[in-house]
Amino acid sequence: MAERQQQPETTAITAGRDTSGALAPALWASTTWDTTDLDGTNAAAKHLHQPGFYSRYGNPTVHSFEQAIAELEGTSAALAFGSGMGAIASVVFALCSTGDHIVAQRNCYGGTLAFLDGPCKRMGIDVTYVDGRNAGEFAAAVKPGKTMLVMAETPSNPHLDVVDLAALGAIKGPYTMVDSTLATPLGQQPCAYGVSLTMHSATKGIAGHNDATLGVVAGDVDLINTIWSYAVLHGATASPFDALNGVRGIRSLGARLRQQSENTQRLAEWLSTHPAVKRVNYPGLASHPQHELAKRQMRWFGSLMSIELCGGIDEARRLLQRLTLVRSAVTLGGPDTLISHSASSTHISVDPAVKAATGINESLLRVSVGLEAFDDVRNDFAAALA
Ligand SMILES: *Cc1c(COP(=O)(O)O)cnc(C)c1O
């Protein structure tokens, strides 16, 4: 009999559950577990990534979250971290040494750029930046024998550029990693295209309620164990409480992502016709230069868009002051609609010349659309933009 195909939204409800009968994971606050004797401790200490020895090595609650992510990403393993940056830093330092080379997407999260330009440079890890919109640029920048890692982010923050996952997955030699935070595991599956690692800031849409700081990387178990061997020393360990909130977030992710993607599409279409708005970036818009690619590789277009206002920083400041329901805050993927000025917040540490070259300008605003009734959000924008 043919195996029945289960939809990812259903997997999100059951993923990461153990055999105890409990529908939600238990919160294991314990930092340590006793063993019978010296030989028992020795056996536990030798296991990679096992819950039930010492929490930095592995924790049962965190394990439930990791299992759930691995199931959703279709990989054999996943590893959780104390934040998305904890995941990125641990993967880079696990896989790259002084003298190695990284190919990275120029348009990406400000913290990732600051990490590559700061600590990586200081450690003698060389970085070549490419434009993620041009499918061949990643492969062309690979230096055989030197490039250890190719890093992409799709859709990208804050411009919503889309990277061709199939082209990225076809790169042989270095490891490839996709920051899939904006898509969430229900929006796209980079590892299904041959990408080595899919990474998320689970602080965002996965946990989904602005109450957990959490990161995760999914991939093949051997590669995840290699990363674990470094990460256990790096120590950016996920807290069991945040991992519990991560699993709780996964359970409702399908419904939230569907509603938020619909609200974002409607707001993006409405803002596109507003005279005070110069430009709207959202992969769900037919006007997005990579709309066809996004349709091929994404199931939902997600809750994040960015807009460019007519005018400059004064217009941006005034809009943020006038909005009442929509709050001015960084982060994305939560229940509240949030707006932030990228140039002075998430990308504040980016070099001014790089900001100018990549279009992080004074009139660019990032909007994370929440779960409020759509009309209330649109009315708030209509009044503030008037
Ligand atoms: C927020 C974010 C990060 C960093 O995650 P933290 O959990 O804040 O450390 C990385 N990548 C993207 C795309 C993000 O939005």
The ligand as a Tripos MOL2 file, in Angstrom:
@<TRIPOS>MOLECULE
LIG
   15    15     1     0     0
SMALL
NO_CHARGES

@<TRIPOS>ATOM
      1 C1         16.9840   37.6830   14.1440 C.3       1 LIG1
      2 C2         17.7300   37.0430   13.0730 C.ar      1 LIG1
      3 C3         18.9580   36.4080   13.3190 C.ar      1 LIG1
      4 C4         19.5760   36.3790   14.6870 C.3       1 LIG1
      5 O1         18.8010   35.6510   15.5910 O.3       1 LIG1
      6 P1         18.7800   35.9420   17.1780 P.3       1 LIG1
      7 O2         17.8630   34.8930   17.6910 O.co2     1 LIG1
      8 O3         18.3110   37.3420   17.3780 O.co2     1 LIG1
      9 O4         20.1950   35.7600   17.6500 O.co2     1 LIG1
     10 C5         19.5920   35.7940   12.2630 C.ar      1 LIG1
     11 N1         19.0740   35.8200   11.0110 N.ar      1 LIG1
     12 C6         17.9110   36.4380   10.7330 C.ar      1 LIG1
     13 C7         17.3890   36.4210    9.3360 C.3       1 LIG1
     14 C8         17.2000   37.0700   11.7460 C.ar      1 LIG1
     15 O5         16.0420   37.6910   11.4650 O.3       1 LIG1
@<TRIPOS>BOND
     1     1     2 1
     2     2     3 ar
     3     2    14 ar
     4     3     4 1
     5     3    10 ar
     6     4     5 1
     7     5     6 1
     8     6     7 2
     9     6     8 1
    10     6     9 1
    11    10    11 ar
    12    11    12 ar
    13    12    13 1
    14    12    14 ar
    15    14    15 1
@<TRIPOS>SUBSTRUCTURE
     1 LIG1         1 GROUP 0 **** ****
